[in-house]
Amino acid sequence: GVTDDDHAFMDKLDQLQRPFFVVITKADVLTPLQLAQSYTAIWHDVTTRHPAFVQVEMPMCSSRNGTGIIDLYKRLHKGTMQWLVEHLP
């Protein structure tokens, strides 16, 4: 779930009006049902409290077995390239 430290960081991003997205880590620790329930709870928690949250699918990954890491890197690359195109001359 979302910790108090997570919320504090996201609160700061909200104050700065900096868009962000959320990555769900340790996806290998939960059962599929627990993971789905956690995803839903996190989505609700973040979307109702943080206006700077970019409401796109939250990637899930595991550093233990590598699940989702390649997708996460692709998303980060795409977002970085899009930002560069929009903000650099």
WOQUIFEN-V672325 format. One record per residue. SS is DSSP state (alpha for helix, beta for strand, coil for the rest). PHI is phi in whole degrees, -180 to 180 (NA if undefined). Layout:
# WOQUIFEN-V672325
ss=SS phi=PHI
ss=SS phi=PHI
This chain:
# WOQUIFEN-V672325
ss=coil phi=NA
ss=coil phi=-89
ss=coil phi=-89
ss=alpha phi=-61
ss=alpha phi=-64
ss=alpha phi=-59
ss=alpha phi=-62
ss=alpha phi=-60
ss=alpha phi=-66
ss=alpha phi=-67
ss=alpha phi=-59
ss=alpha phi=-65
ss=alpha phi=-63
ss=alpha phi=-60
ss=alpha phi=-61
ss=alpha phi=-82
ss=coil phi=56
ss=coil phi=-104
ss=coil phi=-63
ss=beta phi=-150
ss=coil phi=-127
ss=coil phi=-111
ss=coil phi=-114
ss=beta phi=-91
ss=coil phi=-103
ss=coil phi=59
ss=coil phi=-64
ss=coil phi=-82
ss=coil phi=-81
ss=coil phi=-98
ss=coil phi=-71
ss=alpha phi=-56
ss=alpha phi=-66
ss=alpha phi=-63
ss=alpha phi=-65
ss=alpha phi=-63
ss=alpha phi=-66
ss=alpha phi=-65
ss=alpha phi=-57
ss=alpha phi=-62
ss=alpha phi=-65
ss=alpha phi=-64
ss=alpha phi=-57
ss=alpha phi=-62
ss=alpha phi=-60
ss=alpha phi=-75
ss=alpha phi=-69
ss=alpha phi=-87
ss=alpha phi=-114
ss=coil phi=-123
ss=coil phi=-67
ss=coil phi=-82
ss=beta phi=-63
ss=coil phi=-81
ss=coil phi=-80
ss=coil phi=-124
ss=coil phi=-53
ss=coil phi=-89
ss=coil phi=-67
ss=beta phi=-117
ss=coil phi=-147
ss=coil phi=-138
ss=coil phi=-78
ss=coil phi=-68
ss=coil phi=-116
ss=coil phi=84
ss=coil phi=-57
ss=coil phi=81
ss=alpha phi=-66
ss=alpha phi=-64
ss=alpha phi=-61
ss=alpha phi=-61
ss=alpha phi=-61
ss=alpha phi=-63
ss=alpha phi=-65
ss=alpha phi=-63
ss=alpha phi=-62
ss=alpha phi=-61
ss=alpha phi=-65
ss=alpha phi=-65
ss=alpha phi=-64
ss=alpha phi=-63
ss=alpha phi=-63
ss=alpha phi=-62
ss=alpha phi=-62
ss=alpha phi=-77
ss=alpha phi=-117
ss=coil phi=-105
ss=coil phi=-69
